[in-house]
Amino acid sequence: MTAFVVAALYKFATIENIEQVQSELRRVCDENGICGTLLIAHEGINGTVAGSRSGIDALLHHIRRYPGLQDLEHKESLASEQPFYRMKVRLKKEIVTIGLPDVDPNEIVGTYVSPQKWNDVISDPDTVVIDTRNDY
């Protein structure tokens, strides 16, 4: 039984020349038999793709060559059969739709809290904590 590697990824980063990136990623996916969806916007990349171990490695290596995407993290799982039937590489206005045209997630970010001040911050009754970790 051949195992397919399923890779889920996203990264907010400023991407220039998104049409060229789209073309290059489409080529890499086609050459490596990868199926799934990649969304590309000026604000970053988002997607889930599946293919052979070597194909996914080649795609991730290529993505990490772009400025701002060198430290792209992804999550992997395995599938006994290809979960996607085609490859889509789409250009979007936003990789995660929030519907606010003047908000750039690369520019407007939250406030960093040091580990030393974390307990003080979450003890404040006006603080709301939303846990978005991938692992618990």
C-alpha positions in Angstrom: 0.0 0.0 0.0 1.4 3.4 -1.1 1.1 6.1 1.5 0.4 9.6 0.4 1.8 12.5 2.5 -0.8 15.2 3.1 0.7 18.6 4.0 -1.3 21.5 5.4 0.4 24.9 5.4 -0.1 28.6 5.7 2.1 31.6 6.3 1.5 35.3 6.3 4.3 37.0 4.4 4.5 39.6 1.7 4.7 37.8 -1.6 5.7 39.7 -4.7 5.0 38.6 -8.3 2.1 36.3 -7.3 1.4 35.4 -10.9 4.9 34.1 -11.3 4.8 32.2 -8.0 1.5 30.7 -9.1 3.0 29.5 -12.4 6.1 28.1 -10.7 4.2 26.2 -8.0 1.8 24.8 -10.6 4.8 23.5 -12.5 6.4 21.9 -9.4 3.1 20.3 -8.4 2.5 18.9 -11.9 6.1 17.6 -12.2 5.8 15.8 -8.8 2.2 14.4 -9.1 0.9 16.6 -6.3 -2.9 17.2 -5.9 -4.7 19.6 -3.6 -5.2 23.4 -3.4 -2.7 26.2 -2.9 -4.0 29.8 -2.4 -1.6 32.6 -3.0 -2.1 36.3 -2.2 0.2 39.3 -1.6 -0.3 38.6 2.1 0.9 34.9 2.0 0.2 31.3 1.1 -2.4 28.8 2.4 -3.1 25.2 1.3 -3.4 21.5 1.7 -1.7 19.2 -0.8 -1.0 15.5 -1.1 1.6 13.4 -2.9 4.6 11.1 -2.5 7.2 11.9 0.2 9.7 13.1 -2.4 7.0 15.2 -4.2 5.9 17.0 -1.0 9.6 17.5 -0.1 10.3 19.1 -3.5 7.3 21.4 -3.2 8.1 22.5 0.3 11.7 23.1 -0.7 10.6 25.3 -3.6 8.1 27.3 -1.5 10.8 28.0 1.1 13.0 29.6 -1.5 10.7 32.6 -1.7 11.5 35.6 0.5 9.4 35.6 3.7 8.6 31.9 3.4 11.9 30.4 4.4 10.6 29.5 7.9 7.2 28.1 6.6 5.9 25.4 9.0 3.6 22.7 7.9 1.6 19.8 9.4 1.7 16.3 7.9 -0.6 13.3 8.0 -0.7 10.1 5.8 -3.4 8.8 3.6 -3.7 5.4 2.0 -5.1 6.9 -1.2 -4.8 10.3 -2.9 -7.5 12.5 -1.1 -7.6 15.1 -3.9 -8.5 14.5 -7.5 -6.8 17.6 -9.0 -4.4 20.4 -8.3 -5.5 24.0 -8.0 -3.1 26.9 -7.5 -5.3 30.0 -7.2 -4.6 33.7 -6.7 -6.7 35.3 -4.0 -7.1 38.7 -2.4 -6.7 37.1 1.0 -5.5 33.7 2.1 -7.7 33.8 5.1 -10.8 35.8 4.4 -11.5 38.5 7.0 -13.3 40.9 4.7 -11.4 44.0 5.8 -9.6 45.5 2.9 -7.4 47.8 4.9 -6.1 45.2 7.3 -2.7 43.6 6.5 -1.9 40.7 8.8 1.8 41.2 8.1 1.5 44.8 9.5 -1.2 44.7 12.2 -0.3 42.1 14.8 -1.0 41.5 18.4 1.1 42.5 21.4 4.0 40.1 22.3 3.8 39.0 25.9 7.0 37.7 27.5 6.7 34.4 29.5 7.5 36.4 32.7 4.4 38.6 32.2 2.0 36.0 30.9 0.4 35.1 34.3 -0.1 38.8 35.0 -1.8 39.4 31.7 -4.2 36.4 31.8 -5.1 37.2 35.5 -6.5 40.5 34.3 -10.4 40.1 34.2 -10.5 42.2 31.0 -8.2 39.7 29.2 -9.7 37.2 26.8 -7.5 34.3 25.8 -8.1 32.5 22.6 -6.0 29.4 22.2 -4.9 28.8 18.6 -2.1 26.4 19.2 -1.9 23.4 16.8 -0.8 21.1 19.6 -2.2 20.8 23.1 
